[in-house]
Amino acid sequence: MNKKSMQVNEKEKKLIELIRNIEYGDLKIVVQDKNPIRVEEIKKSIKL
């Protein structure tokens, strides 16, 4: 099996750190040109 090593850029490092630091919840990740641009954390969800 062929394994390639991947380079992680600064935005990807920040995204991984954010994911590891969140205790629970939902995140929306906005990607542009194969890179994470923005993360939106959903603050409120109301179940009826």
Secondary structure, 3 states (H helix, E strand, C coil): CCCCCCCCCHHHHHHHHHHHHCCCCCEEEEEECCEEEEEEECCCCCCC
